[in-house]
Amino acid sequence: MPQQPDGPPAKSGRPYLNTRQTAHYLAVSVRTLLTMRGAGKGPRFRRHGRLVYYHVDDIEAWSRASGRGARS
């Protein structure tokens, strides 16, 4: 199966996404996500050696907390 330009999907049963997958999930560029991470903003992440992973629950929590607009 060919790899898609936005990166492969998360492995089945694993709730972690890499930087490219997280950027795609949030509809932002990888550069934007890297900038947010460097500034201490954006979703919580975990570092495993030189690799960075984001848990889907942390991404969702950050997205809900940073949402704007009318609330019902």
DAURNOR-V176205 format. One record per backbone hydrogen bond with DSSP energy under -0.5 kcal/mol. NH is the residue of the N-H (numbers start at 1). CO is the residue of the C=O. E is the energy in kcal/mol with one decimal. If there is no record, write none. Layout:
((NH	CO	E) (NH	CO	E))
This chain:
((7	4	-2.0) (14	11	-2.5) (15	13	-0.6) (17	54	-2.9) (22	18	-2.6) (23	19	-2.5) (24	20	-2.0) (25	21	-2.5) (26	22	-2.2) (27	23	-0.7) (27	24	-0.8) (28	23	-2.4) (33	29	-2.1) (34	30	-2.6) (35	31	-2.5) (36	32	-2.5) (37	33	-2.4) (38	34	-2.4) (39	35	-1.6) (40	37	-1.2) (41	36	-3.1) (46	53	-3.1) (48	46	-0.5) (48	51	-3.2) (49	47	-0.5) (51	48	-1.9) (53	46	-2.9) (54	17	-3.0) (56	15	-2.6) (59	55	-2.1) (60	56	-2.5) (61	57	-2.4) (62	58	-2.4) (63	59	-2.4) (64	60	-2.5) (65	61	-2.3) (66	62	-1.9) (67	64	-0.9))
